[in-house]
Each structure stands twice: as C-alpha cells, then as structure tokens.
C-alpha cells in the first residue's frame, strides 16, 4: 500500500477512532474553606482520548505517513495538531484534526512524492543508462543456462560484473573487503567507478525465502560497511531460488517497507514495471548526510 492510500485509509478510520472518547474527571481548581478548615477540590468532567491505545496507534501511524509526503505548512500544521493532545482539550483538538484531514483527503495526491521529485543529478553517470545496463546484465544471466539452482553466489556475481565491465569501470569488492565477521567477503560484489571514483555499489544475495536478518545484513553491508564515501547509487540483486516468485516478491516489499534502513527513507519501496514475469525491480530513495541515494532492488528468478 502506498503512502497516499495509507493516509486515506487512516482518515477514513476517524469516525471509528472518535468513538473511543471517554469521560474522566479533571482537576479544575482547589481552594481552602476557612469555615471548615479544610482544602476543597473541585473537579470538572473532560472528554478524553489521548490515553486510548487505539487512538495512540492511529495517531502515530498517521504522523509517520504524513512525514513521507511533500513538506509544506499545511502538513506541518496537521502533524503539530496530532502531537498536541494532552487530555485537557482532546475534543477540541480532534475536531480541528478532523476538519484538516477531511480537506487533506481531497487534495492529497498533490503531496505524493514520486521518483522525479527526488531525482539524483550526477553528471558522472546517467541513472537511466545505469538501470538499463543492470537490467541487461541480470536478464542475460537469467537466459544463460550455465546459471541454475546449483550456481553459487560468487559465480553469478562475477557474471554480472563481466557484463557491466563492458560499459563501466568496475572493481570486484570480494577481493579487497572483509565481512562483519572479519572473514572472506565473498558476498560483497561490485563497485562501478567513473574516472577512478566510486559511484555505484552492487551487492548480490541468494535467497529461497525472505530471511529477514540475513537480507538486512546485506543491505547494511552495501550501504554502510563497504561504502564509506556514500555513493549516489546502490543495487541489491537477489537471486531467488524458490518456487513461489510472486509471493516472495510481495513479502519482500512488505519487509523492506518495514525495515529500519541505516539512513532516512524518503519514500516507500515502490515497484518499477519492467514487463517481465520472472524479473522484478523495486526502488526507494534514502537521505545520507543531506545527500540522496537511490537504492534499487532486482529480484531474479533462478530455476
């Protein structure tokens, strides 16, 4: 589910969330009765929702989703209102939020962030050319009958490197890095260089299912362990050796959207249509020290 659809769904839940208001006694004021020689406390009833677990979860999900939209004063104001609930004026705050969210729902499409809004401009390499070359490499690997279920990760990585080496200056990272365990880094693949400077990191991994921790480790490797410079582009190539390609890809997208990347994620993981049944491409954009990084995922069904 995209950010816009998620927010629309949360807005539609407002009427249900509103039912969770409950009445509590709130401290209004206290005074001292000298005739009776004792302190008197007067209470007033308040309608409260800020301590309701369902409301808190709804609010947090809404704030998190709103933060993924284009920023402007209106969105900022809605977020501030959502964070303002304190138990004393919840009813008033909710009515304000309700009004603003109803208006936002009618105009939310203009706040959606797409790939063009986060275009990475790097004069050294054109992203369209880069993406097409990687697609060509993984599709050629898939068509090559020498690579099947018995092929190792390094063998397939080397093939991808050789195809890319026809166009770009590449360096094989497996020969120089070391893994998190300080052992041979056979799973870290390729850097693409322009005029001797690194521009693209590429990491390959074999999966038969969505092994979350194993995949997470590879993502961190390509983004952190083996990229101290912060290259503008990174690719994760997943060689899938399972039986249910679509189910695997769907589960992968769900996991990636829930994964805590080492850098701020500016947009959801989105599918990129490449017109192939056994090849999938997804991408997102990260923010590293005020620089955007385009992270691409290719999933190649190996049979």
KOLLO-765647 format. One line per 2 residues: for each residue x, y, z of N, C-alpha, C. Coordinates in steps of 0.2 Angstrom, whole numbers, plus 5000, padded with zeros to 4 digits. Example, Ala and Ser with C-alpha at 12.3 -4.5 7.8 and 13.67 -1.06 7.14 Angstrom:
BEGIN
5066,4972,5039,5062,4978,5039,5066,4984,5039 | 5064,4989,5035,5068,4995,5036,5064,5000,5039
//
This chain:
BEGIN
5004,4994,5000,5000,5000,5000,5004,5006,5000 | 5003,5011,4995,5007,5017,4995,5005,5022,5001
5009,5027,5002,5008,5032,5007,5002,5035,5006 | 5000,5038,5000,4993,5041,4999,4988,5037,5001
4988,5030,4999,4982,5026,5000,4982,5024,5008 | 4988,5024,5011,4988,5023,5018,4985,5028,5022
4986,5035,5020,4984,5040,5024,4976,5041,5023 | 4974,5039,5016,4967,5039,5015,4963,5034,5020
4966,5029,5020,4963,5023,5025,4963,5026,5032 | 4968,5029,5034,4968,5031,5041,4963,5037,5042
4962,5041,5037,4957,5046,5038,4950,5044,5038 | 4949,5038,5034,4943,5035,5034,4941,5032,5041
4946,5031,5045,4945,5027,5052,4943,5032,5057 | 4943,5039,5055,4942,5044,5060,4936,5043,5064
4930,5042,5061,4924,5041,5064,4924,5035,5069 | 4928,5030,5068,4928,5024,5072,4933,5026,5078
4938,5029,5077,4943,5032,5082,4939,5036,5087 | 4935,5041,5084,4931,5046,5088,4927,5042,5093
4925,5036,5092,4920,5033,5097,4924,5031,5103 | 4931,5032,5103,4935,5030,5109,4935,5036,5114
4932,5041,5113,4932,5046,5118,4928,5044,5124 | 4931,5046,5130,4928,5043,5136,4928,5049,5141
4924,5049,5146,4923,5055,5151,4927,5053,5157 | 4932,5058,5159,4935,5057,5165,4935,5064,5169
4936,5063,5176,4936,5069,5180,4943,5072,5179 | 4943,5079,5178,4949,5083,5178,4950,5088,5183
4956,5089,5186,4956,5094,5191,4955,5101,5188 | 4950,5104,5191,4948,5111,5189,4952,5116,5193
4951,5116,5200,4954,5121,5204,4953,5118,5211 | 4957,5121,5216,4957,5119,5223,4957,5126,5227
4953,5125,5233,4953,5131,5237,4953,5129,5244 | 4954,5134,5249,4954,5132,5256,4948,5135,5259
4944,5131,5262,4937,5133,5266,4939,5134,5273 | 4940,5141,5275,4942,5143,5281,4937,5141,5287
4930,5141,5285,4925,5140,5290,4925,5132,5292 | 4927,5128,5287,4928,5121,5289,4935,5119,5290
4939,5124,5289,4946,5122,5290,4949,5116,5286 | 4947,5116,5279,4950,5111,5275,4950,5113,5268
4954,5109,5264,4955,5111,5257,4950,5107,5253 | 4947,5111,5248,4942,5108,5244,4944,5108,5237
4943,5103,5234,4945,5102,5227,4939,5101,5223 | 4938,5105,5217,4933,5104,5213,4935,5101,5206
4931,5097,5204,4933,5093,5198,4928,5095,5192 | 4930,5095,5186,4926,5095,5180,4927,5089,5176
4922,5087,5172,4922,5082,5168,4925,5084,5161 | 4930,5080,5158,4933,5081,5152,4932,5075,5147
4931,5076,5141,4931,5071,5136,4938,5070,5134 | 4940,5064,5135,4947,5062,5134,4948,5056,5129
4954,5057,5125,4955,5051,5120,4963,5050,5120 | 4967,5055,5123,4974,5055,5122,4977,5049,5125
4974,5045,5130,4977,5039,5133,4974,5033,5130 | 4970,5033,5125,4967,5027,5122,4972,5024,5118
4974,5017,5119,4979,5014,5115,4977,5014,5107 | 4971,5013,5105,4969,5013,5098,4970,5020,5095
4968,5025,5099,4970,5032,5096,4977,5033,5095 | 4981,5031,5100,4988,5032,5100,4992,5029,5094
4990,5023,5093,4992,5019,5087,4990,5022,5081 | 4984,5024,5080,4981,5028,5074,4985,5034,5073
4986,5038,5078,4989,5044,5078,4997,5043,5075 | 5000,5039,5078,5007,5038,5077,5008,5035,5070
5004,5031,5067,5004,5029,5060,5002,5034,5056 | 4998,5039,5057,4996,5045,5053,5002,5049,5053
5005,5051,5059,5011,5056,5059,5016,5053,5054 | 5018,5046,5055,5023,5043,5052,5022,5044,5044
5016,5042,5042,5014,5043,5035,5014,5050,5032 | 5012,5055,5036,5012,5062,5034,5019,5064,5033
5024,5062,5037,5031,5064,5036,5034,5061,5030 | 5030,5057,5026,5033,5054,5020,5030,5058,5014
5026,5063,5015,5023,5067,5010,5028,5073,5009 | 5026,5077,5003,5030,5083,5002,5028,5088,5008
5033,5092,5010,5033,5096,5016,5030,5103,5014 | 5025,5105,5018,5023,5112,5017,5019,5114,5024
5017,5120,5024,5015,5122,5031,5008,5119,5033 | 5004,5117,5028,4998,5113,5030,4999,5106,5033
5004,5103,5030,5006,5096,5033,5009,5097,5039 | 5013,5102,5040,5016,5103,5047,5011,5105,5052
5006,5109,5050,5001,5111,5055,4997,5104,5057 | 4995,5100,5053,4992,5094,5054,4996,5090,5059
5002,5089,5058,5006,5085,5062,5007,5088,5069 | 5008,5094,5069,5008,5098,5076,5001,5097,5080
4996,5097,5076,4989,5096,5080,4989,5089,5082 | 4991,5084,5079,4991,5077,5081,4995,5076,5087
5001,5080,5087,5005,5079,5093,5003,5083,5099 | 4998,5087,5098,4996,5092,5104,4991,5089,5109
4988,5083,5108,4984,5080,5113,4987,5079,5119 | 4983,5082,5125,4986,5082,5131,4981,5080,5137
4975,5078,5135,4970,5076,5139,4965,5081,5142 | 4967,5088,5141,4963,5093,5143,4958,5096,5138
4960,5096,5132,4956,5099,5126,4956,5094,5120 | 4956,5087,5122,4956,5082,5117,4950,5083,5112
4944,5085,5114,4939,5086,5110,4940,5091,5105 | 4942,5097,5107,4943,5102,5103,4949,5101,5098
4954,5098,5100,4960,5096,5096,4958,5091,5090 | 4953,5086,5092,4951,5081,5087,4947,5084,5082
4943,5089,5084,4938,5092,5079,4943,5096,5074 | 4948,5099,5076,4952,5103,5072,4956,5098,5067
4958,5092,5070,4962,5087,5066,4957,5084,5061 | 4951,5083,5063,4946,5080,5059,4944,5085,5053
4944,5091,5054,4942,5096,5049,4948,5096,5044 | 4954,5097,5046,4960,5097,5042,4961,5091,5038
4960,5085,5041,4961,5079,5037,4956,5078,5032 | 4950,5080,5033,4945,5079,5028,4947,5084,5022
4949,5089,5023,4951,5094,5017,4957,5090,5014 | 4962,5088,5018,4968,5085,5015,4967,5079,5011
4962,5075,5013,4960,5069,5009,4958,5071,5002 | 4955,5077,5001,4953,5079,4994,4958,5081,4990
4964,5083,4993,4970,5086,4989,4976,5082,4990 | 4976,5076,4993,4982,5073,4995,4986,5071,4989
4983,5070,4983,4988,5067,4978,4993,5072,4976 | 4992,5079,4977,4997,5084,4975,5003,5083,4980
5002,5080,4986,5008,5079,4991,5012,5073,4990 | 5010,5069,4986,5013,5062,4985,5020,5063,4982
5025,5060,4985,5032,5061,4982,5033,5055,4977 | 5035,5057,4971,5037,5052,4966,5044,5052,4965
5046,5048,4960,5054,5047,4959,5057,5053,4956 | 5053,5057,4952,5055,5063,4949,5057,5068,4954
5053,5068,4959,5053,5074,4964,5060,5073,4968 | 5063,5067,4968,5069,5065,4971,5074,5063,4966
5074,5066,4961,5079,5064,4955,5086,5066,4958 | 5091,5061,4957,5098,5062,4959,5101,5064,4952
5104,5070,4953,5108,5073,4947,5115,5071,4948 | 5118,5067,4944,5125,5066,4945,5128,5066,4938
5132,5071,4936,5134,5071,4929,5139,5066,4927 | 5142,5062,4932,5146,5057,4930,5143,5051,4927
5136,5050,4928,5133,5044,4926,5126,5045,4925 | 5122,5043,4920,5115,5044,4919,5112,5038,4923
5107,5039,4927,5103,5034,4930,5100,5029,4926 | 5096,5032,4921,5093,5028,4916,5097,5023,4912
5103,5025,4910,5108,5021,4907,5110,5016,4912 | 5112,5018,4918,5114,5013,4923,5109,5008,4925
5103,5010,4926,5097,5005,4927,5096,5000,4921 | 5097,5003,4915,5096,4998,4909,5101,4993,4908
5108,4995,4910,5113,4991,4910,5113,4985,4915 | 5111,4987,4921,5110,4982,4926,5104,4977,4924
5099,4980,4921,5093,4975,4919,5096,4971,4914 | 5100,4973,4909,5103,4969,4904,5107,4964,4907
5111,4965,4912,5115,4960,4915,5111,4955,4918 | 5106,4957,4922,5103,4951,4926,5098,4947,4921
5096,4950,4916,5091,4947,4911,5096,4942,4907 | 5102,4944,4905,5106,4939,4902,5108,4933,4906
5110,4935,4913,5111,4929,4917,5105,4925,4918 | 5099,4927,4918,5093,4923,4918,5093,4918,4912
5095,4921,4906,5094,4917,4900,5100,4912,4899 | 5105,4913,4903,5111,4909,4902,5110,4902,4906
5110,4897,4902,5108,4890,4905,5114,4888,4909 | 5119,4891,4909,5125,4889,4913,5124,4891,4921
5119,4895,4922,5117,4898,4929,5110,4895,4931 | 5111,4891,4936,5104,4887,4938,5104,4887,4946
5100,4882,4948,5100,4881,4955,5106,4879,4959 | 5111,4876,4955,5117,4874,4958,5123,4880,4958
5121,4885,4954,5126,4891,4954,5127,4894,4960 | 5133,4896,4962,5135,4899,4968,5134,4907,4967
5134,4910,4973,5133,4917,4973,5138,4921,4969 | 5145,4919,4971,5150,4922,4968,5150,4921,4960
5148,4915,4958,5148,4914,4951,5143,4918,4947 | 5138,4919,4950,5133,4924,4947,5135,4931,4947
5138,4933,4953,5140,4940,4954,5146,4941,4949 | 5150,4936,4948,5156,4938,4943,5153,4938,4936
5148,4935,4934,5144,4936,4928,5142,4943,4927 | 5138,4945,4932,5135,4952,4932,5141,4957,4931
5146,4956,4935,5152,4961,4934,5155,4961,4927 | 5156,4955,4924,5159,4955,4917,5154,4958,4912
5148,4958,4913,5143,4961,4908,5144,4969,4909 | 5144,4971,4916,5144,4978,4917,5151,4981,4915
5156,4977,4915,5163,4979,4914,5163,4981,4906 | 5159,4978,4902,5159,4980,4895,5157,4988,4894
5154,4991,4899,5152,4998,4899,5155,5002,4904 | 5156,4999,4910,5159,5004,4915,5165,5001,4918
5169,5005,4921,5175,5003,4925,5172,5000,4932 | 5174,4994,4933,5171,4990,4939,5177,4988,4943
5176,4987,4949,5181,4984,4954,5177,4979,4958 | 5180,4973,4958,5177,4967,4962,5179,4968,4969
5174,4970,4973,5175,4971,4981,5176,4964,4984 | 5175,4958,4981,5176,4952,4985,5183,4951,4986
5188,4955,4982,5195,4953,4983,5198,4958,4988 | 5194,4963,4991,5198,4968,4995,5194,4969,5002
5188,4968,5002,5185,4970,5009,5185,4964,5014 | 5182,4965,5019,5181,4960,5024,5174,4961,5027
5171,4955,5029,5164,4955,5031,5164,4957,5038 | 5157,4957,5041,5156,4959,5048,5160,4955,5052
5161,4948,5050,5164,4944,5055,5171,4944,5054 | 5174,4948,5049,5181,4949,5048,5184,4943,5044
5179,4940,5040,5182,4934,5036,5181,4936,5029 | 5182,4931,5025,5182,4932,5017,5175,4935,5015
5176,4941,5012,5169,4944,5010,5167,4942,5003 | 5166,4936,5002,5163,4933,4996,5157,4935,4994
5153,4938,4998,5146,4940,4996,5145,4948,4994 | 5151,4951,4995,5151,4958,4993,5154,4959,4986
5150,4962,4981,5151,4961,4974,5155,4967,4971 | 5152,4972,4968,5155,4976,4963,5154,4983,4965
5159,4987,4963,5158,4994,4963,5159,4997,4956 | 5155,5002,4954,5157,5005,4947,5160,5011,4948
5165,5013,4945,5169,5019,4945,5169,5023,4939 | 5169,5029,4940,5170,5034,4935,5176,5038,4936
5181,5038,4931,5187,5042,4932,5190,5040,4939 | 5190,5034,4941,5193,5031,4947,5190,5033,4953
5184,5036,4953,5180,5037,4959,5174,5033,4959 | 5172,5030,4965,5166,5025,4966,5160,5029,4965
5155,5026,4961,5149,5029,4960,5143,5025,4962 | 5144,5018,4961,5138,5013,4962,5141,5007,4966
5137,5005,4971,5138,4999,4975,5133,4994,4973 | 5136,4988,4971,5131,4982,4969,5132,4976,4974
5127,4974,4977,5128,4968,4981,5123,4962,4979 | 5125,4956,4979,5121,4951,4977,5120,4946,4982
5114,4943,4982,5112,4938,4988,5108,4933,4985 | 5109,4926,4987,5104,4921,4985,5099,4920,4991
5093,4920,4989,5088,4919,4994,5083,4914,4991 | 5080,4909,4996,5074,4905,4994,5068,4907,4998
5069,4912,5003,5063,4915,5006,5065,4921,5009 | 5061,4925,5012,5063,4931,5015,5066,4930,5021
5072,4929,5021,5076,4928,5028,5078,4935,5030 | 5074,4938,5034,5075,4945,5036,5082,4947,5038
5084,4944,5043,5091,4946,5046,5096,4945,5041 | 5096,4940,5038,5101,4939,5033,5101,4944,5027
5095,4946,5025,5094,4951,5020,5096,4958,5023 | 5094,4959,5029,5096,4965,5032,5103,4966,5033
5107,4961,5034,5114,4962,5035,5117,4964,5028 | 5115,4961,5022,5117,4963,5016,5116,4970,5014
5110,4972,5016,5108,4979,5015,5113,4984,5018 | 5114,4982,5024,5119,4986,5028,5126,4986,5026
5128,4980,5023,5134,4980,5020,5135,4985,5014 | 5130,4984,5010,5131,4988,5004,5130,4996,5005
5127,4998,5010,5125,5005,5012,5130,5008,5017 | 5133,5003,5021,5137,5006,5026,5144,5003,5026
5145,4996,5027,5151,4993,5028,5156,4994,5023 | 5153,4994,5016,5158,4994,5011,5157,5001,5007
5154,5005,5010,5153,5012,5006,5154,5018,5011 | 5160,5019,5013,5162,5024,5017,5161,5031,5014
5161,5031,5007,5160,5038,5003,5153,5040,5003 | 5148,5035,5003,5141,5037,5002,5140,5038,4994
5140,5033,4990,5139,5033,4983,5132,5035,4982 | 5130,5038,4976,5123,5040,4975,5119,5035,4973
5122,5029,4971,5118,5023,4969,5120,5017,4972 | 5115,5013,4974,5116,5006,4977,5111,5001,4974
5114,4995,4972,5109,4990,4970,5110,4984,4974 | 5104,4981,4976,5104,4974,4979,5101,4969,4973
5105,4964,4971,5102,4959,4966,5101,4953,4970 | 5095,4951,4970,5093,4945,4974,5092,4939,4969
5095,4934,4970,5095,4928,4966,5090,4923,4969 | 5084,4923,4967,5078,4919,4971,5078,4912,4968
5079,4907,4973,5079,4900,4971,5074,4897,4974 | 5068,4900,4974,5062,4896,4977,5057,4895,4972
5051,4893,4974,5045,4890,4970,5040,4895,4969 | 5039,4900,4973,5034,4905,4973,5036,4912,4972
5038,4914,4966,5041,4920,4965,5037,4926,4967 | 5031,4926,4965,5026,4932,4966,5025,4933,4974
5024,4927,4977,5023,4928,4984,5029,4930,4988 | 5035,4928,4986,5042,4930,4988,5042,4938,4987
5041,4940,4981,5042,4947,4980,5037,4951,4984 | 5031,4949,4985,5026,4953,4989,5028,4953,4996
5031,4948,4999,5033,4948,5006,5040,4952,5006 | 5044,4952,5001,5050,4956,5001,5048,4963,5002
5043,4966,4998,5041,4973,4998,5039,4975,5005 | 5034,4970,5007,5032,4972,5014,5037,4973,5019
5042,4968,5019,5048,4968,5024,5052,4975,5023 | 5053,4976,5016,5058,4982,5015,5054,4989,5017
5048,4989,5017,5044,4995,5019,5044,4995,5027 | 5045,4990,5030,5045,4990,5037,5052,4990,5040
5057,4989,5036,5064,4989,5038,5067,4996,5040 | 5071,4996,5045,5074,5002,5048,5081,5003,5044
5080,5006,5038,5087,5007,5035,5092,5012,5039 | 5098,5011,5037,5103,5015,5041,5103,5022,5040
5099,5024,5035,5098,5031,5033,5091,5032,5032 | 5089,5039,5033,5082,5040,5032,5079,5038,5026
5073,5035,5026,5070,5033,5019,5065,5039,5017 | 5066,5042,5011,5062,5047,5009,5055,5045,5006
5055,5039,5003,5049,5037,5000,5048,5029,5001 | 5042,5027,5000,5041,5019,5001,5045,5015,4995
5046,5009,4997,5048,5005,4992,5043,5004,4986 | 5044,5006,4980,5039,5005,4975,5042,5001,4970
5037,4997,4967,5038,4993,4961,5039,4997,4955 | 5044,4995,4951,5045,4998,4944,5044,4993,4939
5039,4994,4935,5037,4990,4929,5042,4989,4924 | 5044,4982,4923,5049,4981,4918,5047,4976,4913
5040,4974,4913,5037,4970,4908,5040,4963,4908 | 5043,4960,4913,5045,4953,4914,5041,4950,4919
5040,4943,4918,5036,4939,4923,5041,4936,4928 | 5047,4935,4926,5052,4932,4931,5057,4936,4933
5056,4943,4932,5061,4948,4935,5057,4954,4938 | 5059,4956,4944,5056,4961,4947,5061,4967,4949
5059,4973,4949,5063,4979,4950,5059,4983,4955 | 5062,4985,4961,5059,4990,4965,5064,4995,4967
5062,5001,4970,5067,5006,4972,5064,5010,4977 | 5069,5014,4980,5067,5019,4985,5073,5024,4985
5072,5029,4989,5077,5035,4990,5079,5036,4997 | 5085,5036,4999,5087,5037,5006,5091,5044,5006
5091,5046,5012,5095,5053,5014,5100,5052,5018 | 5106,5053,5016,5113,5052,5020,5116,5058,5020
5117,5061,5026,5120,5067,5027,5118,5073,5021 | 5112,5073,5021,5109,5078,5016,5110,5077,5009
5112,5071,5007,5113,5068,5000,5108,5062,4999 | 5105,5063,4993,5100,5057,4992,5104,5051,4988
5102,5045,4990,5104,5039,4987,5099,5035,4985 | 5099,5033,4978,5094,5029,4975,5096,5022,4976
5092,5018,4980,5093,5011,4981,5088,5007,4977 | 5091,5003,4973,5087,4998,4968,5088,4991,4970
5082,4988,4970,5082,4980,4971,5080,4977,4964 | 5084,4972,4962,5082,4967,4957,5081,4960,4960
5076,4957,4958,5074,4950,4960,5074,4946,4954 | 5079,4941,4954,5079,4937,4948,5078,4930,4949
5073,4927,4946,5070,4920,4947,5075,4916,4944 | 5079,4912,4948,5084,4907,4945,5081,4900,4946
5080,4896,4940,5077,4890,4940,5082,4885,4937
//
